[in-house]
């Protein structure tokens, strides 16, 4: 059982930046595709970005393209989501997901991101 721990959330002003981290509590993220999702109050969870297990394929949702960057540090066994030019509509709980196959996937507990002046 892989356990994921997200960190790096917080309160930031519009236009500011945050870097989220997703790390395993024991185990490794090798062989897993990693996705970042978010869920705002009263809304469904939506995809933000993902990176393939080989790091060759990266996807961004249109609403974060050009502002967010996903990356993987294999030495630190961590996947990052660098979020720049944050907007109030980016406010949500952000979750990372580790996907191996249809039968194997894990979620973290989430980290709150609040963008407000």
C-alpha positions as CSV (number, residue, x, y, z in Angstrom):
1,X,0.0,0.0,0.0
2,X,1.5,3.3,-1.1
3,X,0.8,6.3,1.0
4,X,1.1,9.8,-0.5
5,X,1.8,13.0,1.4
6,X,1.1,16.4,-0.2
7,X,2.6,19.5,1.3
8,X,3.3,23.1,0.3
9,X,-0.2,24.5,0.3
10,X,-1.2,27.8,2.0
11,X,-2.6,31.2,1.7
12,X,-1.1,33.4,-1.1
13,X,-2.2,36.7,-2.7
14,X,-3.3,36.8,-6.3
15,X,-0.3,36.7,-8.6
16,X,1.7,34.8,-6.1
17,X,3.4,31.4,-6.3
18,X,3.4,28.1,-4.4
19,X,5.1,24.8,-4.9
20,X,3.3,21.7,-3.9
21,X,5.1,18.4,-3.2
22,X,3.8,14.9,-3.4
23,X,6.0,12.3,-1.7
24,X,5.5,8.6,-0.7
25,X,5.5,7.7,2.9
26,X,7.6,4.6,2.4
27,X,7.9,3.1,-1.0
28,X,8.7,4.9,-4.3
29,X,6.9,6.7,-7.0
30,X,9.0,4.8,-9.7
31,X,6.7,3.2,-12.3
32,X,3.8,5.4,-11.3
33,X,2.2,8.1,-13.4
34,X,1.4,11.0,-11.1
35,X,-1.5,13.4,-11.4
36,X,-2.5,16.5,-9.6
37,X,-6.2,17.2,-9.1
38,X,-8.1,19.8,-7.2
39,X,-11.5,20.2,-5.7
40,X,-13.1,23.5,-4.8
41,X,-16.0,23.8,-2.4
42,X,-19.2,22.7,-4.0
43,X,-17.4,21.5,-7.2
44,X,-16.3,18.2,-8.5
45,X,-12.7,17.1,-8.4
46,X,-10.9,18.1,-11.6
47,X,-7.6,17.3,-13.2
48,X,-4.8,19.8,-13.2
49,X,-1.7,18.2,-14.5
50,X,-0.1,14.8,-14.8
51,X,3.3,13.3,-15.7
52,X,3.9,9.8,-17.1
53,X,6.0,7.2,-15.3
54,X,8.8,7.8,-17.8
55,X,8.4,11.6,-17.5
56,X,8.1,11.7,-21.3
57,X,4.5,12.8,-21.4
58,X,3.1,15.8,-19.5
59,X,-0.4,17.1,-19.6
60,X,-1.8,20.4,-18.3
61,X,-5.5,21.4,-18.1
62,X,-6.2,24.5,-20.2
63,X,-7.0,26.6,-17.1
64,X,-3.5,26.2,-15.7
65,X,-1.4,25.9,-18.9
66,X,1.4,28.4,-18.9
67,X,1.2,29.0,-15.2
68,X,1.7,25.6,-13.6
69,X,4.7,23.2,-14.0
70,X,4.8,19.6,-13.0
71,X,8.2,17.9,-12.4
72,X,9.6,14.8,-10.8
73,X,12.8,14.5,-8.7
74,X,13.7,10.9,-8.7
75,X,16.5,11.3,-6.2
76,X,14.1,12.9,-3.7
77,X,11.2,10.6,-4.7
78,X,9.0,13.6,-5.0
79,X,6.7,15.1,-7.7
80,X,6.3,18.9,-7.6
81,X,3.6,21.2,-8.9
82,X,5.0,24.7,-9.3
83,X,2.1,27.2,-9.4
84,X,2.7,30.7,-10.6
85,X,0.4,33.7,-11.3
86,X,-2.2,32.2,-9.0
87,X,-5.7,33.4,-9.3
88,X,-8.6,33.3,-6.8
89,X,-10.2,30.6,-8.9
90,X,-7.3,28.3,-8.2
91,X,-8.4,28.1,-4.6
92,X,-9.1,24.4,-3.8
93,X,-7.8,21.4,-2.0
94,X,-5.1,19.9,-4.2
95,X,-4.6,16.1,-4.3
96,X,-1.9,14.0,-5.9
97,X,-2.7,10.6,-7.4
98,X,-0.3,7.8,-8.2
99,X,-1.5,5.6,-11.0
100,X,0.0,2.2,-11.9
101,X,-2.8,0.5,-13.7
102,X,-6.6,0.3,-13.6
103,X,-6.4,-1.8,-10.4
104,X,-3.7,0.1,-8.7
105,X,-3.9,3.8,-7.7
106,X,-3.5,5.9,-4.6
107,X,-4.6,9.3,-3.4
108,X,-3.0,11.6,-0.9
109,X,-4.9,13.4,1.8
110,X,-4.8,16.8,0.0
111,X,-3.3,20.2,0.8
112,X,-5.3,23.4,0.9
113,X,-4.4,26.3,-1.5
114,X,-6.2,29.6,-0.9
115,X,-5.6,32.5,-3.2
116,X,-7.0,35.7,-1.7
117,X,-6.0,39.3,-1.0
